[in-house]
Amino acid sequence: MVEKLNTKKFALASGILSALLHTIGVLVVSPLMKYWTWVHFVGFQYTLSAFSFGTLIVGIIGAFLIGSVVGWLFAALYNKL
């Protein structure tokens, strides 16, 4: 017998995971971007803005919300099967 997923808990877990991955990505990628572009011989047409905690918080909230919605949709669709 297949158990159903709790959509609220799955959405919360997905949102937390998305926010955590976003935070790790920003904190790791920001300082290493110049090195990465130099090693891979890549040039970007656009420049990265300076790091700010305000932008980081907005990104974390956005990642959490999108991750939660996607997690909820996944759990709801899974439970329908």
Wavefront OBJ file of the C-alpha trace (Angstrom):
o trace
v 0.000 0.000 0.000
v 1.383 3.368 -1.019
v 1.204 6.127 1.569
v 0.082 9.598 0.620
v 2.373 12.569 1.106
v 1.398 15.313 3.510
v 1.293 18.255 1.096
v 1.905 20.932 3.741
v 4.915 19.177 5.258
v 6.359 18.345 1.844
v 5.880 21.948 0.690
v 7.600 23.242 3.834
v 10.511 20.830 3.430
v 10.880 21.759 -0.249
v 10.822 25.452 0.572
v 13.454 25.095 3.294
v 15.687 23.005 1.029
v 15.364 25.511 -1.827
v 16.197 28.438 0.462
v 19.185 26.572 1.906
v 20.550 25.641 -1.523
v 20.089 29.230 -2.716
v 21.972 30.580 0.290
v 24.840 28.122 -0.118
v 25.005 28.878 -3.826
v 25.191 32.627 -3.282
v 27.789 32.376 -0.527
v 29.981 29.987 -2.543
v 29.560 31.435 -6.029
v 29.899 35.140 -5.217
v 33.518 35.044 -4.011
v 34.602 32.478 -6.610
v 33.027 34.033 -9.710
v 36.164 35.797 -10.972
v 38.190 32.621 -10.493
v 35.538 30.504 -12.255
v 35.391 32.798 -15.279
v 39.195 32.885 -15.474
v 39.586 29.084 -15.247
v 36.889 28.351 -17.838
v 37.764 31.231 -20.184
v 34.220 32.537 -19.941
v 33.216 36.155 -20.264
v 29.829 37.463 -19.242
v 28.024 40.253 -20.991
v 26.358 41.134 -17.689
v 28.070 41.946 -14.439
v 27.167 40.699 -10.997
v 26.057 43.296 -8.516
v 27.861 43.669 -5.225
v 26.862 41.310 -2.431
v 24.265 42.683 -0.028
v 22.346 41.010 2.765
v 19.112 42.642 1.633
v 19.341 41.015 -1.770
v 20.295 37.716 -0.148
v 17.199 37.832 2.092
v 14.922 38.628 -0.860
v 16.470 35.719 -2.788
v 16.040 33.355 0.165
v 12.380 34.330 0.528
v 11.810 33.928 -3.217
v 13.529 30.540 -3.287
v 11.479 29.410 -0.275
v 8.188 30.486 -1.858
v 8.918 28.920 -5.235
v 10.249 25.741 -3.611
v 7.150 25.508 -1.423
v 4.764 25.902 -4.348
v 6.649 23.340 -6.440
v 6.807 20.942 -3.465
v 3.092 21.327 -2.799
v 2.253 20.738 -6.468
v 4.482 17.661 -6.554
v 2.893 16.193 -3.423
v -0.641 16.959 -4.644
v 0.013 15.330 -8.017
v 1.698 12.342 -6.367
v -1.309 11.819 -4.098
v -3.648 11.868 -7.119
v -1.861 8.941 -8.749
l 1 2 3 4 5 6 7 8 9 10 11 12 13 14 15 16 17 18 19 20 21 22 23 24 25 26 27 28 29 30 31 32 33 34 35 36 37 38 39 40 41 42 43 44 45 46 47 48 49 50 51 52 53 54 55 56 57 58 59 60 61 62 63 64 65 66 67 68 69 70 71 72 73 74 75 76 77 78 79 80 81
